[in-house]
Amino acid sequence: MMSSALYRWGRFAARRPWTVIGSWIVMAALVVGASSAVGQELEESFTAPGLDSQEATDLLEAARSDRAGLTAQIVLTPLDDEATFFDSAEARRALTQVQADAAALPNVLSTSDPAEAVSPDGRVALIRVQYPVLDELSVADLENLQELREQAGEGSPLRIELGGDLSFAFAEAETGIGELAGLIAAVIILLLAFGSLIAMGLPIAMALFGLVLGISSMSLITLLIDIPAWAPEIGTMVGLGVGIDYALFLVARHREYLSRGMTVEESVGRAVATAGQAVLFAGGTVVIAILGLAFAGVQFITAGGIGISVIVLIMVLASLTLVPAFLGMSGHWVNRLGVNRLGVRRRRTPRATAGGGWQRWGEHVSGRAGRYAVGGTVFLLAVAAPVLALEVGMPDEGSLPDQRTERRAYDLVADGFGPGVNGPLMIAVDISEDGGVVQPLRTAIGRDSGIASVGPAQVDSGGDIATMVAFPTTGPQDATTQETVRRLRADVLPSVLDGSPARAHVGGQTASFADVADKVGDRLPVFIGAVILLSLVLLTLVFRSILVPIKAALLNLLSIGSAFGVLVMVFQWGWGADLIGLETTVPIVPFIPMFMFAILFGLSMDYEVFLLSRVREEYLATGDNQASVIHGIAKTGRVITSAALIMISVFLGFVLSDDPTVKMFGLGLAVAIFIDATVVRMVLVPATMKLVGDANWWLPGWLDRLLPTIDVEGSGALPAGGPQLGHDLEQPGLLVRGQRDAELADQV
């Protein structure tokens, strides 16, 4: 059985720690070296095959049009508030020089004439720098443009800002401070939970090691599938959380066994066989849930899920191999170098019940189960209610902080030319069989209420494809702009092309985001249904119950819905936006609800398994439903709370990022984990289980005979002979050592 294999592995790792650690170091060196030598850069793409915007891009590329590639915007304004480009010869000369310097940069295909793009008030000039398609570019192109800005700005009468597609594709948000803050918080929580520097350091060290390996592997995975450039950031967020948590569960169980007087080798073996099997199940569930993002039918979402799931898988493997090796190497020192938090060392015997406070809480909730069940449900429904107003879309550069040049460029363009100039629409028309539709199309598009202006059409050398640039009246992230895109496709273009063999498509970055939002929205119910079905099957197998899985699925929906509700309140309505440094209200990024649901489903399964496995174990032993619920809370409340606090701290650290998308992930995951570990796991679960009674564990006989037996804790398959809590600890030597280690291990 799995638990027996894990038991033997844990003993081996504890007995030969340097063999295991050395193997990981060699493998890490190979992965990092291969990544540097042959790894490919990650791709920043939000397109998907089959979308209308992708059809437009394909036409542009077929026409070899410059408009198929990325565009950078150089936005200039005189430093002198009284000066304009109309009356300042010095400003015009500086403007011409900037254009010439930009045209000479590598990979630049063309630049627009700034004299033709000066705002009506003469205060803002715009130079569009045209680049090839994304596959032919790298971050070096953005760096070259940034260097030009710095050099041209020295002694110039102009203020120069940069924006556009190139910045969006390659500019990286600063998250180092947030990650560091989250790690520091995790260190403090672990130190308080364990009271030992070594016990604190093991989960942190393992998580950081696994994260380096996981992030490095992404450039190798890109050789097989294009991993999006944002995947490492989300992978870091999730990887740190689960990595520290899984190691925490193993270290906590090891210290529990040591306090019973077991040898280090035996304790590690049993910790890996019990908590390790739960980690394997929970981590596998997270991986499967994230891989379920393939249901979205959007390639970059599927690829991002693969990259993140690899990091989670590495964290699981590292927890089951590196942690037992570290524990074996540290021996009984894992309980030393302690920190006496209260100045008083509390003495406990090995028979003392850990989690006395949590036991009292379980008794308190069980005694008022009806009120807690109703109150908790009403609270979650109220918090989740704003999800009905959820609007999806991509935050534009106007949502970035004022200190970012992209935000300043966005504001200058919006003030000088109108907000729609920041999000142009590319109209691509196949005129190979009907060239007479170009002008009627341009006229019809220009008459639409959502379009401010349409540029002249460009026809390729073969006369087969025409392209036009249309500027909306509203900004890229405005919901009205998405409505304009849909109206052009559904009404304006078909009205002109009715009966014509010509084909017209609406593309550009703004249209691509709208398409992805629509496709993800259409597939989200299918994805949620598939994940819920998976949870029902897995929990039925593990707990051999009908009501427990149904209740868990409903509570998961409530907790995740509450997180979505908080995102709507903060990011769409602006409640508390200043507290997280959000400059303006923004729509919810289309793929965030899907990613959050996948990740949070897996993480909530962790807590469900760790809590209910203890409840079921006690129920099978005693048959007392209420006592088993209280026992489960008492045994797991401390570990679940510590694990949740660590995840919340890590996720909240990413809220310090200046990228609204990263803020959404960080806040959404932190809120969901907080609700799941408190309101759901410590209030609603015990309250509803008390109310349902013995029916919690009802399972039809025919189904019971069909289902395989899964022992998540694995204790039933462990070999006999190790010291157990009770009789074996009555041996004098074991009792003394057990009392000493218990004092060190139970300081929570």
Secondary structure, DSSP 4 states (H G I P E B T S, - for coil): -HHHHHHHHHHHHHHSHHHHHHHHHHHHHHHHHHHHHH----B-----TTSHHHHHHHHHHHTT-GGGS-EEEEEEEESSTT--TTT-HHHHHHHHHHHHHHHTSTT--EE--GGGSB-TTSS-EEEEEE---GGG--HHHHHHHHHHHHHHHTT-SEEEEEEEHHHHHH-----HHHHHHHHHHHHHHHHHHH-BHHHHHHHHHHHHHHHHHHHHHHHHHTTTS--BTTHHHHHHHHHHHHHHHHHHHHHHHHHHHHHTT--HHHHHHHHHHHHHHHHHHHHHHHHHHHHGGGGG--HHHHHHHHHHHHHHHHHHHHHHHHHHHHHHHHGGGGG-SB--SSSS-----TTSPS-HHHHHHHHHHHHTHHHHHHHHHHHHHHHHGGGGG--B----GGGS-TTSHHHHHHHHHHHHH-GGGGS-EEEEEE-SS-GGGHHHHHHHHHHSTTEEEEPPPEE-TTSSEEEEEEEESS-TT-HHHHHHHHHIIIIIHHHHHTT-S-EEEEESHHHHHHHHHHHHHHHHHHHHHHHHHHHHHHHHHHH--SHHHHHHHHHHHHHHHHHHHHHIIIIIT-TTGGGGT--S--PBPTTHHHHHHHHHHHHHHHHHHHHHHHHHHHHHHH--HHHHHHHHHHHHHHHHHHHHHHHHHHHHHGGGSS-HHHHHHHHHHHHHHHHIIIIIIIIIHHHHHHHHGGGGG---HHHHHHSPP--SS-GGGSPTTS--TTGGGGSHHHHHHHHHHHHHHT--
